[in-house]
């Protein structure tokens, strides 16, 4: 039996995603969610919020998926071009069986991806002009 404090100690030395993956592999998804939630409460950042959302969505429990959707909503509100959050929202909606909302998110993703490509081309063109 693995003690949760071993994972909490490892979290200080390893990547949070690695610790969560170890816990999930041991059948301890709830513990992984608890550790990532604690880290997110200490210092909110989008990658940690994405990790937490993924853990909740992959668990398949409807109430956990709803919690993930709330977290992802915060990510998108803070950065409307957060492709990872939008893709996780798509996965969450698929897990909940909400096909109608998924098409809106697909449209938003295509729009944001097109804008990102346009911006990248513009930055590349300016860089070449400066050479």
ABEGO torsion letter per residue (X at the ends): XBBAAAAAAAAAABBAAAAAAAAAAAGBAAAAAAAAAAAAAABBBAAAAAAAAAAAAAAGBAAAAAAAAAAAAAAAAABAABAAAAAAAAAAAAAAGBAAAAAAAAAAAAAAAAAAAAAAAAAAAAAAAAX
